[in-house]
Amino acid sequence: MSSMRRGWRRPFGAVIVVMSGVLLLSTATTATANPATDGLPVDEYVKRYDHPMGSQIKRVEGDHSTPETIEQARREPARDANGNQVLASVEGIDVSGHQGNVNWAHWWGQGKRFAYVKATEGTGYRNPYFAQQYNGSYNIGMIRGAYHFALPDRSSGAAQADYFVNNGGGWSRDGKTLPGALDIEYNPYGATCYGLSKTAMGNWIRAFHDRYHARTGRWPTIYTTTNWWNTCVGGQNFGGTVPLWIARYNSTVGPLPPGWGFYTFWQYTSSPIDFNRFNGAYDRLVVLANNG
């Protein structure tokens, strides 16, 4: 979520990744604008159209994290589906076009072992830095995945799932690729729930969920906040198939949305960049990547 830019550019060799019919080529010292930038310079295009994960949660709910709560969050015991304490967790980050070309060596050195990278928003925005970020995190050794910022009032859930998969949001069973994530949060343009009833919002999410599974064989992760979910989705249950990525910028994860008894990822601060933890040991993160 942070717009903090990492100016250091690491020269990676050319890497080709094929995912769900999408070819990603990273030579990656600079980013080129995608064809849909409306003639804008790349960074202006990002500033205008890229809403990073959690940006609207911070706007509405605030970020109450401090150095003390961040440290407490890192010490908070991870727990399994039965509420039993898990002895280890894994730290990671998420990035968007606002981070530009990311210094992955730096974050690896800080102990981050997974990353989520923004790929798309609605059906009109593609992160122009996606190749460097997605391939760069992989090259340094991280387990990585892509995420999509939902705009449910613009087009159907199925259409946005297709756009996401067609532009980097696919999945492959390589032990290094996490299922794509649906970022569903407060509307950056207007009404909190995008003008949809709880039933209609649940149906929109279900359409994305089903289409993503049909295209990739995986169920998407859902990123959200409990307050937004209770307001806009209510008691509709996705917990049987969908890993939960909860955003709460405090020392504890707090109450979860209906249908989930535990979280898979927790985004616990947005400063200096979005920090996340996986609720389990590293070998369980590999299992998630492999669809185990």
C-alpha positions in Angstrom: 0.0 0.0 0.0 2.8 2.4 0.8 3.9 4.5 -2.2 7.5 4.3 -1.0 9.7 3.7 -4.0 12.8 1.5 -4.0 15.1 3.3 -6.4 17.8 0.6 -6.6 17.3 -1.5 -9.7 18.7 -5.0 -9.8 19.7 -6.2 -13.3 18.1 -9.6 -13.7 18.7 -11.8 -16.7 15.9 -12.5 -19.1 13.4 -14.8 -17.5 10.4 -16.3 -19.3 7.4 -17.5 -17.3 4.3 -19.1 -18.9 1.2 -19.1 -16.7 -2.3 -19.8 -18.0 -1.4 -18.7 -21.4 0.4 -15.6 -20.3 4.0 -14.9 -21.3 6.0 -12.8 -18.9 9.4 -11.6 -20.0 11.5 -9.8 -17.5 14.8 -8.2 -18.5 13.8 -5.8 -16.0 15.9 -2.9 -15.3 13.1 -0.5 -16.4 9.4 -0.7 -16.9 7.6 0.2 -20.1 4.1 1.5 -20.1 1.4 -0.9 -21.1 -0.7 0.0 -24.1 -3.6 1.2 -21.9 -1.8 4.1 -20.2 -3.8 6.7 -22.1 -0.6 8.4 -23.2 0.4 9.2 -19.7 3.9 8.7 -18.3 4.1 5.4 -16.5 4.4 6.9 -13.0 1.5 9.3 -13.6 -0.6 6.4 -14.9 0.2 4.4 -11.7 -0.6 7.4 -9.5 -3.9 8.0 -11.2 -5.3 4.5 -11.6 -3.4 2.1 -9.3 -5.2 1.6 -5.9 -2.8 -0.6 -3.9 -3.9 -3.3 -1.6 -5.2 -1.9 1.7 -5.1 1.7 0.5 -8.9 2.2 1.0 -8.8 0.3 4.3 -6.2 2.7 5.6 -8.2 5.7 4.3 -11.4 4.5 6.1 -10.2 2.6 9.1 -6.7 4.1 9.6 -3.4 2.4 10.2 -3.0 2.0 14.0 0.3 0.1 13.8 3.3 1.4 15.6 6.8 -0.1 15.9 5.6 -1.7 19.1 2.4 -3.2 17.6 4.4 -4.4 14.6 6.8 -6.2 16.9 3.9 -7.6 18.9 2.2 -8.8 15.7 5.3 -10.7 14.7 5.3 -12.4 18.1 1.6 -13.2 18.0 1.3 -17.0 18.0 0.1 -18.4 14.7 -2.8 -20.9 15.1 -4.1 -23.7 13.0 -7.8 -24.5 12.1 -8.3 -26.0 15.5 -6.9 -23.1 17.4 -3.7 -24.8 18.4 -0.6 -22.7 18.5 1.8 -23.1 15.5 5.4 -22.6 16.4 6.5 -20.8 13.3 5.2 -18.3 10.8 6.6 -16.8 7.6 7.0 -13.1 6.8 6.2 -11.5 3.4 5.3 -8.3 1.7 2.9 -7.1 -1.1 3.7 -4.5 -3.7 2.0 -2.6 -6.5 3.0 -0.2 -9.3 3.7 2.4 -6.6 6.8 0.6 -5.6 8.3 0.6 -9.1 11.3 -1.7 -9.6 11.6 -3.4 -6.3 14.9 -4.2 -4.6 14.2 -7.8 -3.9 17.6 -8.5 -2.5 16.9 -5.9 0.3 13.6 -7.6 1.3 15.1 -11.0 1.2 17.8 -9.8 3.5 15.0 -8.5 5.8 13.7 -12.1 6.1 10.8 -11.8 3.7 10.1 -15.2 2.1 6.9 -14.6 0.1 5.4 -11.7 -1.9 2.1 -10.8 -3.6 2.3 -8.5 -6.6 -0.5 -6.5 -8.0 -1.4 -7.5 -11.5 -4.7 -5.8 -12.4 -7.6 -3.6 -11.3 -11.1 -3.8 -12.8 -10.8 -4.6 -16.5 -8.7 -1.6 -17.5 -5.5 -1.4 -15.4 -2.4 -3.5 -15.6 0.6 -2.9 -13.3 3.4 -1.7 -15.7 6.0 -2.9 -13.2 4.5 -6.4 -12.8 7.1 -8.3 -14.7 10.0 -7.0 -12.7 8.2 -7.4 -9.4 6.7 -10.8 -10.1 9.8 -12.4 -11.7 12.2 -10.6 -9.4 10.6 -12.0 -6.3 10.8 -15.4 -7.8 14.4 -15.0 -8.9 15.5 -14.1 -5.4 13.9 -17.2 -4.0 10.5 -16.0 -2.7 7.2 -17.8 -3.1 5.0 -15.3 -4.9 1.5 -14.7 -6.2 -0.5 -12.1 -8.0 -3.5 -10.1 -6.8 -6.4 -8.2 -8.4 -8.1 -5.1 -7.0 -11.8 -5.6 -7.5 -14.1 -2.9 -8.9 -17.5 -4.7 -8.6 -19.5 -1.9 -10.1 -17.6 -1.8 -13.3 -17.9 -5.3 -14.7 -18.9 -8.8 -13.7 -16.8 -11.0 -11.3 -16.2 -13.5 -14.2 -15.0 -10.7 -16.5 -12.5 -9.5 -13.9 -11.3 -13.0 -13.1 -10.6 -13.5 -16.8 -8.8 -10.1 -17.1 -6.7 -11.1 -14.0 -5.8 -14.5 -15.3 -5.0 -13.2 -18.8 -2.6 -10.6 -17.4 -0.4 -12.5 -14.9 -2.9 -13.8 -12.3 -2.7 -17.5 -13.2 -1.2 -20.3 -11.3 1.3 -23.1 -11.9 2.3 -26.1 -9.8 5.9 -25.2 -9.3 6.1 -24.9 -5.6 6.7 -21.1 -5.9 3.4 -19.8 -7.1 0.6 -18.9 -4.7 -3.1 -18.9 -5.8 -4.2 -15.5 -7.1 -5.8 -13.1 -4.5 -8.9 -11.1 -4.9 -8.5 -7.7 -3.1 -12.0 -6.7 -2.1 -12.2 -3.5 0.0 -13.7 0.0 0.3 -14.6 1.7 -3.0 -12.0 4.3 -4.0 -14.5 6.1 -6.2 -17.7 6.3 -4.2 -20.2 4.2 -2.2 -18.6 1.8 0.3 -20.2 -1.3 -1.2 -20.1 -0.2 -4.8 -23.8 0.3 -4.9 -24.4 -3.4 -4.4 -26.6 -5.2 -1.8 -25.0 -7.9 0.4 -26.6 -10.5 -1.8 -25.4 -8.9 -5.0 -21.9 -8.5 -3.6 -21.7 -12.1 -2.5 -22.9 -13.1 -6.0 -20.2 -11.0 -7.6 -17.5 -12.5 -5.4 -18.8 -16.0 -6.2 -18.7 -15.3 -9.9 -15.0 -14.3 -9.6 -14.3 -17.2 -7.3 -15.9 -19.8 -9.7 -14.4 -18.3 -12.9 -10.9 -18.2 -11.4 -11.2 -21.8 -10.3 -12.4 -22.8 -13.8 -9.4 -21.1 -15.4 -6.7 -22.2 -13.0 -7.9 -25.1 -11.0 -7.3 -23.1 -7.8 -9.7 -21.2 -5.5 -8.6 -17.6 -5.1 -7.4 -16.2 -1.8 -9.7 -13.3 -0.6 -8.1 -10.2 0.9 -10.4 -8.0 2.9 -11.1 -6.4 6.3 -13.7 -7.7 8.8 -15.5 -4.3 8.9 -15.9 -4.0 5.2 -17.0 -7.7 4.8 -19.6 -7.4 7.6 -21.0 -4.2 6.0 -21.0 -5.3 2.3 -21.1 -9.1 2.3 -22.4 -10.2 5.6 -22.8 -13.8 6.5 -22.2 -15.4 3.1 -19.7 -18.1 3.6 -16.6 -18.6 1.4 -14.5 -20.3 4.2 -14.9 -23.8 2.8 -12.8 -23.1 -0.3 -11.1 -19.8 0.1 -8.0 -18.9 2.1 -8.5 -15.7 4.1 -6.1 -12.8 3.9 -7.1 -10.4 6.7 -6.0 -6.8 7.0 -5.8 -5.3 10.4 -3.1 -2.8 11.3 -2.8 -3.5 15.0 -1.0 -5.9 17.4 -3.6 -8.7 17.1 -5.6 -10.0 14.1 -9.0 -9.4 15.9 -12.4 -10.9 14.9 -12.5 -12.6 11.5 -15.3 -12.3 8.9 -18.1 -14.9 9.1 -17.3 -18.3 7.7 -13.6 -18.3 8.6 -12.2 -19.9 11.7 -8.6 -18.9 11.1 -6.6 -16.7 8.7 -4.1 -17.8 6.2 -2.4 -14.4 5.7 -2.5 -11.3 7.9 -1.5 -7.8 6.7 -0.5 -6.1 9.9 1.0 -2.8 8.8 1.3 -0.6 5.8 4.5 1.2 6.8 7.1 1.4 5.4 5.5 -1.1 3.0 2.8 -3.7 3.4 4.0 -6.4 5.8 2.3 -9.7 6.0 2.6 -13.0 7.8 1.6 -16.5 6.8 -0.2 -18.4 9.5 2.0 -21.5 9.6 5.5 -22.8 9.0 7.4 -22.5 5.7 6.6 -26.0 4.7 2.9 -25.3 4.9 3.4 -22.2 2.7 4.9 -24.6 0.1 1.9 -26.9 0.5 -0.4 -24.0 -0.3 1.6 -23.1 -3.4 1.4 -26.7 -4.5 -2.3 -27.0 -3.9 -1.7 -29.7 -1.3 
